[in-house]
């Protein structure tokens, strides 16, 4: 299935020169969404994972149904201050500043096999920070996957060197002139 036709591209959003990839047309289409979930679920099964971890917010949208389909548990990763119980946290660099993500400290058990999933991977900062949280809790990252990966950025060049990797679409983040 060609998922390209289910991604809305909004040029110059959120700022000039950036080409935003909107996944809402894909999740609005039951056939396309089901196809994407099944493809990513197969990757989770191939990695023999028992946990899918998804960073907020679109990692929840993709990760939870993939975990359900693969019959494994789902763990949300949230921004600091959003989880109600005791957490582990990881701060990481953004293009301009830093961000901190958290995970419940009992979410991952020693020896858990984890696939990290997000809707889109660009620089890889959120994925790498999430991997650090998994490792802090004794889990092993056995794969990373996404609907979309942006070309020419560290996410697509570095992450596949570290982990088994699957993406359904590889797109450019540049506005086409």
Secondary structure, 3 states (H helix, E strand, C coil): CCHHHHCEEEECCCCCCEEEEECHHHHHCHHHHHHHHHHHHHHHHHCCCCEEEEECCHHHHHHHHHHHHHCCEEEEEEECCCCCCCEEEEEEEECCEEEEEEEECCCCCCCCEEEEEEEEECCCHHHHHHHHHHHHCCCEEEEEEEEEEECCCHHHHHHHHHCCEEEEEEECCECCC
